């Protein structure tokens, strides 16, 4: 969070999820790892292999995986109770299989690292092939005699994604200590199959070039100055194409700087973007500026307080501007608006952090005031292709909330234990009081782990309250408690072997994530027992 997140895009000051790929790590030892496993839901199976080898100043890494799952089983009716009531159908509380939920995914990745005295060069490539079904999309066909039957296959999505990345890390030793230069190429192709026949096709090609110059101790300031150039081309075909063929060109500058002065810390961030979004007969240009500043004060060795403020702008996306068709993954007809303007927001956050030995506590409260917030709204007009029609609109809005976490650790007999308690509460509404769509409900979670060395036990309990603050075009979502547990065993008689036995949705609850656009079509899977065996040598 905070100004430093502006490295990654506008609105990033609200938070960035940092993901890791082991093929992009620098300090690795030669090893081979093989994993096999499966689960009871959908008779799922998974297999993976990872290998890395070091040759003097060169490191080669490869990995591959294959995952398959048949149709999933759910603990109750597929459609939510409110959806069934609206359709005038009976509510039958019985576990069942959900048609058209099978999936199959496989992929392969490779990385080559060249290490030099002042530089590192990494080349990375990745290919993923995936096919999955979308529940709730089977068609109804009228038979003779007036009876109905469902189409056998419904809507399936097949996608292929190819990625290439080159990354150069070079030590400069001048005003800027280090340069990171990268080129990222992505080719994405998606095919929508309806009852086995290929229909809508969507392709996306992305070329991203980034240059970042890192400085340290420049008048006591540390940070980065970066430039990004990204070209995205969309190509679509088919009578039900959701998006038209279009192009999005973005050039951006970001500057992040931070300094420490005794008990005080300061962080400043700036990001400027020039975006050009176009299709056959429309060309839109957006200039956006994001500014963020934060200040913190260390009350003592264990206590820290701080606050930040941000002025943010975001250009509308291609889908918000140009969409006009059935969005299969969301089960609705979406219509964009070429007259949308950039969103603007003023965000304020205050936080407190405490860390003292085995105890850590964090609290944060935030408020974001939006001008011209972009949101989806049902039009109320007649369905198109048996789907409700939604359009993108703009209006002033406010999103605010707070979150807190408490972490404790210690020893119990021969084991080490840790426990973490999390709480979050968020509210989002238009200025007229209308709730925003898909705002997460109040949530409390507890995670605990007991580690005996060669085996460990983990328990994860999350309770989501019901979400009844919804707009008129969205159903409320019931509360649920999601419980997961796992046992990790490192057998002493087999070095490098790890056996993991886990269970998801232990209570076999009806779980519908309020943020999911398909929550009223099908809940999450029921109780799922899993096992995974990993051998490293």
C-alpha positions in Angstrom: 0.0 0.0 0.0 0.9 3.7 -0.1 2.9 5.8 -2.6 5.4 3.0 -3.5 2.6 1.0 -5.0 2.3 3.5 -7.8 5.1 1.6 -9.5 2.4 -0.9 -10.6 -0.4 1.4 -11.9 -3.1 3.9 -11.0 -5.2 3.2 -7.9 -2.4 0.8 -6.8 -2.1 2.9 -3.6 -5.2 1.0 -2.3 -3.0 -2.2 -2.3 -1.0 -4.5 -4.5 -0.8 -8.3 -4.2 2.8 -9.4 -4.6 3.1 -12.9 -6.3 6.3 -14.9 -6.6 7.5 -17.3 -9.3 10.3 -19.6 -8.2 11.7 -19.6 -11.8 12.5 -15.9 -11.4 14.6 -16.3 -8.2 18.3 -15.5 -8.3 19.8 -17.6 -5.5 18.8 -21.2 -6.2 20.5 -24.5 -5.8 20.4 -27.4 -8.3 17.3 -29.5 -7.5 14.5 -31.6 -8.9 11.0 -31.7 -7.5 8.1 -33.9 -8.4 4.6 -33.5 -7.1 1.5 -35.7 -7.5 -1.9 -35.4 -5.8 -5.7 -35.3 -6.1 -8.9 -34.4 -4.4 -12.4 -35.9 -3.9 -14.3 -33.1 -5.5 -14.5 -33.7 -9.2 -12.0 -36.6 -8.8 -9.4 -34.0 -9.4 -5.8 -34.9 -10.1 -2.6 -32.8 -10.3 1.0 -33.5 -11.3 3.9 -31.1 -11.5 7.7 -31.2 -12.0 10.3 -28.5 -11.3 14.0 -28.7 -12.0 16.9 -26.2 -11.8 20.6 -26.6 -12.6 23.5 -24.2 -12.1 26.4 -24.0 -14.5 29.1 -21.6 -13.3 27.3 -18.2 -13.9 24.3 -19.7 -15.7 21.1 -21.0 -14.1 18.5 -23.0 -16.1 15.1 -23.7 -14.6 12.1 -25.5 -16.1 8.7 -26.5 -14.7 5.5 -28.1 -15.9 2.1 -29.1 -14.6 -1.1 -30.8 -15.5 -4.4 -30.5 -13.6 -7.8 -32.2 -14.3 -11.1 -32.0 -12.6 -14.5 -33.5 -13.5 -17.8 -31.9 -12.6 -17.9 -30.7 -9.0 -20.3 -31.6 -6.2 -22.0 -28.8 -4.2 -23.8 -29.2 -0.8 -27.1 -27.7 -1.8 -29.1 -26.3 -4.7 -27.1 -24.7 -7.5 -29.0 -21.4 -7.8 -29.3 -19.3 -4.7 -32.6 -19.3 -2.8 -33.3 -15.7 -3.8 -32.7 -16.6 -7.5 -35.0 -19.6 -7.2 -37.7 -17.5 -5.6 -37.5 -14.9 -8.3 -37.8 -17.6 -10.9 -40.7 -19.3 -9.1 -38.9 -22.6 -8.6 -38.8 -24.9 -5.6 -35.9 -24.8 -3.1 -34.6 -28.3 -2.7 -31.8 -28.5 -0.1 -29.8 -31.5 -1.4 -26.3 -32.1 -2.5 -25.8 -32.5 -6.2 -23.3 -32.5 -9.1 -23.1 -29.3 -11.2 -23.0 -29.9 -14.9 -20.4 -28.2 -17.1 -17.9 -27.5 -14.3 -15.1 -29.8 -15.5 -11.7 -28.3 -16.2 -8.3 -29.2 -17.6 -5.2 -27.1 -17.4 -1.6 -27.8 -18.4 1.4 -25.6 -18.7 5.2 -25.4 -19.1 7.7 -22.7 -18.1 11.4 -22.2 -18.6 13.9 -19.6 -17.3 17.6 -18.9 -18.2 19.7 -16.6 -16.0 23.1 -15.3 -17.0 25.1 -13.7 -14.1 27.8 -11.1 -14.7 30.0 -9.0 -12.6 27.8 -5.9 -12.9 24.7 -7.3 -14.5 22.2 -10.2 -14.6 20.1 -11.1 -17.7 17.1 -13.3 -17.4 15.0 -14.9 -20.2 11.6 -16.4 -19.2 8.9 -18.1 -21.2 5.6 -19.7 -20.2 2.7 -21.5 -22.0 -0.7 -22.3 -20.5 -3.5 -24.3 -22.1 -6.8 -24.4 -20.3 -10.4 -25.5 -20.9 -13.3 -25.1 -18.4 -17.0 -25.0 -18.3 -19.2 -22.1 -17.2 -22.1 -23.3 -15.0 -25.6 -21.9 -15.5 -25.3 -21.5 -19.3 -27.0 -24.6 -20.7 -29.7 -23.8 -23.2 -33.3 -25.0 -22.9 -34.7 -26.7 -26.0 -38.4 -27.5 -26.5 -39.2 -31.1 -27.4 -42.3 -32.4 -28.9 -45.1 -32.6 -26.3 -44.0 -29.3 -24.7 -41.2 -30.8 -22.5 -37.8 -29.1 -22.1 -34.4 -30.5 -22.0 -31.0 -28.9 -21.5 -28.2 -28.7 -24.0 -25.6 -31.4 -23.3 -22.5 -29.3 -23.1 -23.5 -25.6 -22.5 -20.7 -23.0 -22.7 -17.1 -23.9 -22.4 -14.0 -21.6 -22.6 -10.8 -22.7 -24.2 -7.8 -20.4 -23.7 -4.1 -20.4 -24.6 -1.6 -18.0 -23.2 2.0 -17.5 -24.3 4.4 -15.3 -22.4 8.0 -14.2 -23.0 9.9 -11.9 -20.6 13.4 -10.5 -20.8 14.8 -8.7 -17.7 18.2 -6.9 -17.4 19.5 -5.8 -14.0 22.6 -3.6 -14.4 24.7 -1.9 -11.7 25.3 1.8 -12.7 27.2 3.3 -9.8 26.4 6.9 -10.6 23.4 9.1 -9.5 21.4 6.0 -10.1 22.8 2.9 -8.5 20.9 0.3 -10.6 18.9 -0.1 -13.8 16.1 -2.6 -14.4 15.1 -2.9 -18.0 12.4 -5.4 -19.1 10.4 -6.5 -22.2 7.2 -8.5 -21.6 5.3 -10.1 -24.5 2.0 -11.8 -24.1 -0.2 -13.6 -26.6 -3.7 -14.6 -25.3 -6.3 -16.5 -27.3 -9.8 -17.4 -26.0 -12.5 -19.5 -27.8 -16.0 -19.8 -26.5 -17.5 -23.2 -27.4 -21.3 -23.5 -27.3 -22.6 -27.1 -27.3 -19.3 -28.2 -28.7 -19.1 -25.7 -31.6 -16.6 -22.8 -31.7 -18.3 -19.5 -31.5 -16.8 -16.2 -30.2 -13.0 -15.8 -30.6 -11.0 -13.2 -28.6 -7.3 -12.5 -29.0 -5.1 -10.2 -27.1 -1.4 -9.2 -27.8 0.5 -7.2 -25.3 3.9 -5.6 -25.6 5.2 -3.9 -22.5 8.6 -2.2 -22.1 9.8 -0.9 -18.8 12.9 1.1 -17.7 13.5 1.8 -14.0 16.4 3.7 -12.5 17.0 3.1 -8.7 18.7 5.7 -6.5 19.9 5.5 -2.9 21.2 8.2 -0.6 20.5 11.1 -3.0 20.2 13.9 -0.5 18.9 11.2 1.9 16.2 10.1 -0.6 15.9 6.5 -1.8 13.6 5.4 -4.6 13.0 4.8 -8.3 12.2 6.7 -11.5 10.6 4.6 -14.2 9.1 4.7 -17.7 6.6 2.2 -19.1 5.3 1.8 -22.6 2.5 -0.8 -23.2 0.6 -1.6 -26.4 -2.4 -3.9 -26.2 -4.3 -5.1 -29.3 -7.6 -6.9 -29.0 -9.0 -8.9 -31.9 -12.5 -10.5 -31.8 -14.8 -12.4 -34.1 -18.1 -14.2 -33.9 -21.8 -13.1 -33.8 -21.7 -12.9 -30.0 -18.4 -11.1 -29.6 -18.3 -9.3 -26.2 -15.7 -6.8 -27.3 -14.9 -5.3 -30.7 -11.4 -5.3 -32.2 -9.6 -2.4 -30.5 -6.3 -1.1 -29.3 -5.0 0.5 -26.1 -1.6 2.3 -26.0 -0.3 3.6 -22.7 2.9 5.5 -21.9 3.6 6.3 -18.2 6.2 7.9 -15.9 6.4 7.0 -12.2 8.6 8.5 -9.5 8.8 7.0 -6.0 11.0 8.5 -3.3 11.3 7.8 0.5 13.5 9.0 3.3 14.1 8.5 7.0 14.8 11.4 9.4 15.2 10.1 13.0 11.8 8.9 14.2 10.1 10.3 11.0 9.7 8.6 7.7 8.3 10.2 4.5 7.3 8.7 1.2 6.1 10.4 -2.0 4.8 9.0 -5.2 3.8 10.3 -8.7 2.5 8.5 -11.7 1.5 10.1 -15.0 -0.2 8.2 -17.8 -1.1 9.0 -21.4 -3.6 6.4 -22.7 -5.0 6.1 -26.2 -8.0 3.8 -26.6 -9.4 3.2 -30.0 -11.6 1.0 -32.2 -12.7 1.2 -35.9 -14.6 4.5 -35.7 -13.7 5.8 -32.2 -10.4 7.2 -30.8 -10.3 8.3 -27.1 -7.3 9.8 -25.3 -6.9 10.1 -21.5 -4.2 11.9 -19.5 -4.2 10.8 -15.9 -2.1 12.0 -12.9 -1.8 10.1 -9.6 -0.1 11.7 -6.6 0.4 10.1 -3.2 2.2 11.1 0.0 2.7 9.4 3.3 4.3 10.2 6.6 5.0 8.0 9.6 6.3 8.4 13.1 8.0 5.8 15.3 6.6 6.2 18.8 8.9 3.6 20.2 10.8 0.6 19.1 7.5 -1.4 19.1 5.0 1.2 18.0 4.5 3.1 14.7 1.8 5.4 13.4 1.3 6.9 10.0 -1.1 8.3 7.4 -1.2 8.8 3.7 -3.2 10.8 1.2 -3.6 10.2 -2.6 -5.1 12.0 -5.5 -5.9 9.4 -8.1 -7.2 9.2 -11.7 -8.1 6.1 -13.8 -8.9 6.0 -17.5 -11.9 3.8 -18.4 -11.0 0.3 -19.7 -11.8 -1.0 -23.1 -14.7 -3.1 -21.8 -16.1 -0.1 -20.0 -16.0 1.9 -23.2 -16.7 -0.6 -26.0 -18.3 -3.7 -24.7 -21.6 -4.7 -26.4 -22.5 -8.4 -26.1 -22.9 -11.3 -23.7 -20.2 -11.6 -21.1 -20.3 -15.3 -20.7 -18.1 -15.5 -17.6 -20.5 -13.1 -15.8 -23.7 -14.4 -17.3 -25.0 -11.0 -18.5 -25.2 -8.7 -21.5 -22.9 -5.7 -21.0 -23.0 -2.4 -22.9 -20.2 0.1 -22.7 -20.3 3.9 -23.1 -17.8 5.7 -25.3 -18.5 9.0 -23.5 -17.2 7.8 -20.1 -14.5 10.1 -18.6 -11.7 9.3 -16.2 -12.5 8.4 -12.6 -11.1 10.7 -9.9 -10.6 9.9 -6.3 -9.2 11.4 -3.1 -8.0 8.7 -0.7 -7.0 9.0 3.0 -5.6 6.3 5.3 -4.4 6.2 8.8 -2.7 3.2 10.4 -1.1 2.0 13.6 1.4 -0.9 13.9 2.8 -2.7 17.0 5.4 -5.4 17.1 7.0 -6.7 20.3 8.5 -10.2 20.4 5.7 -12.8 19.9 3.0 -10.2 19.4 2.1 -8.0 16.4 -0.9 -5.9 15.8 -2.0 -3.7 12.9 -5.0 -1.4 12.4 -5.9 0.8 9.4 -8.9 2.9 8.5 -9.4 4.4 5.0 -11.8 6.6 3.0 -11.9 7.1 -0.8 -14.2 9.8 -2.3 -14.8 9.3 -6.0 -15.9 11.7 -8.7 -17.3 10.0 -11.8 -17.0 6.5 -10.4 -17.6 3.8 -13.1 -20.0 1.1 -12.2 -22.4 -1.5 -13.8 -26.2 -1.0 -13.6 -29.0 -3.1 -14.9 -31.1 -1.1 -17.5 -34.4 -2.9 -16.8 -35.0 -3.4 -20.6 -36.0 -6.8 -22.1 -33.4 -9.5 -22.0 -31.0 -10.0 -24.9 -30.1 -13.6 -25.7 -31.8 -14.6 -22.4 -29.4 -12.4 -20.4 -30.2 -9.3 -18.3 -28.8 -6.1 -19.8 -26.3 -4.0 -17.9 -24.6 -0.8 -18.9 -21.6 1.2 -17.6 -22.5 4.4 -15.9 -20.7 7.1 -13.8 -21.6 8.8 -10.6 -20.0 10.2 -7.4 -19.3 7.5 -4.8 -17.5 6.7 -1.5 -15.7 3.6 -0.4 -14.5 3.4 3.2 -13.7 0.9 5.9 -11.2 -0.4 8.3 -9.1 -3.6 9.0 -7.2 -5.0 11.9 -5.0 -8.1 12.6 -3.4 -9.6 15.7 -0.6 -12.1 15.5 0.7 -14.2 18.4 3.3 -16.9 18.5 4.9 -19.1 21.2 5.9 -22.6 22.3 3.8 -25.5 23.6 5.6 -28.6 24.8 7.9 -29.5 21.8 6.0 -27.5 19.3 6.0 -23.9 18.0 2.6 -22.3 17.5 1.2 -19.2 15.9 -2.2 -17.7 15.6 -3.5 -14.8 13.6 -6.9 -13.0 13.9 -8.1 -10.8 11.1 -11.1 -8.5 10.7 -12.2 -6.2 7.9 -15.3 -4.1 7.2 -15.9 -2.1 4.0 -18.8 0.0 2.8 -19.3 1.4 -0.7 -22.2 3.5 -1.9 -23.1 6.2 -4.5 -23.7 9.7 -3.2 -27.5 9.1 -3.2 -27.0 6.2 -0.8 -27.3 3.4 -3.3 -25.0 0.5 -2.3 -22.2 -0.3 -4.8 -22.2 -3.7 -6.5 -20.2 -6.6 -5.1 -18.8 -4.9 -2.0 -17.3 -7.6 0.3 -19.2 -8.3 3.5 -17.9 -7.9 7.1 -15.3 -10.6 7.6 -13.4 -12.2 10.5 -10.8 -14.9 10.2 -8.6 -17.0 12.4 -5.6 -19.0 11.3 -3.6 -21.2 13.6 -0.6 -23.5 13.2 1.1 -26.0 15.4 4.6 -27.1 14.2 6.3 -30.2 15.7 9.2 -30.2 13.3 8.6 -33.2 11.2 4.8 -32.5 11.0 2.6 -29.5 11.4 -1.1 -28.9 11.8 -3.0 -25.9 10.4 -6.5 -24.6 10.8 -8.1 -21.7 8.9 -11.6 -20.4 9.9 -13.2 -17.5 8.0 -16.7 -16.2 8.7 -18.3 -13.9 6.2 -21.4 -12.1 7.4 -24.4 -11.7 5.2 -24.3 -8.9 2.7 -27.7 -7.2 2.4 -26.4 -3.8 1.4 -26.8 -4.3 -2.3 -28.3 -2.4 -5.3 -31.6 -3.3 -6.7 -30.1 -5.4 -9.5 -28.1 -7.7 -7.3 -29.3 -10.3 -4.8 -28.1 -10.3 -1.1 -25.7 -13.0 -0.1 -26.1 -15.2 3.0 -23.4 -15.6 5.7 -21.2 -18.6 5.9 -18.3 -20.0 7.8 -15.5 -21.6 5.7 -13.2 -24.0 7.6 -10.1 -25.5 6.1 -7.5 -27.7 7.7 -4.2 -29.4 6.7 -1.6 -31.8 8.0 2.0 -31.5 6.6 4.3 -34.5 7.3 8.0 -34.8 6.6 8.8 -38.5 7.1 12.2 -39.0 8.7 12.8 -42.2 6.7 12.6 -40.3 3.4 14.6 -37.1 3.1 13.1 -34.5 0.8 9.6 -36.0 1.0 6.6 -33.9 2.0 3.1 -35.4 2.4 0.2 -32.9 2.7 -3.3 -34.0 3.6 -5.9 -31.2 3.6 -9.6 -30.6 3.6 -11.5 -27.6 2.2 -14.9 -26.5 3.3 -14.8 -28.9 6.2 -18.3 -28.1 7.4 -19.7 -28.7 3.9 -21.3 -25.2 3.9 -23.2 -23.4 1.2 -20.5 -20.8 0.3 -21.2 -18.0 -2.2 -18.6 -15.3 -2.5 -20.4 -12.0 -2.8 -17.8 -10.7 -5.2 -18.4 -13.5 -7.6 -20.6 -12.6 -10.6 -21.8 -16.3 -10.7 -22.6 -16.5 -7.0 -26.4 -16.9 -7.7 -25.8 -19.6 -10.4 -23.7 -22.0 -8.4 -22.0 -22.0 -4.9 -18.4 -23.1 -4.2 -17.6 -26.8 -4.1 -18.6 -28.9 -1.0 -16.2 -30.7 1.3 -13.1 -31.6 -0.5 -10.4 -34.0 0.8 -7.0 -33.5 -0.8 -3.6 -35.2 -0.7 -0.3 -34.1 -2.3 3.0 -35.8 -2.2 6.2 -33.9 -3.1 9.7 -35.4 -3.5 12.8 -33.2 -3.8 16.2 -34.6 -4.7 
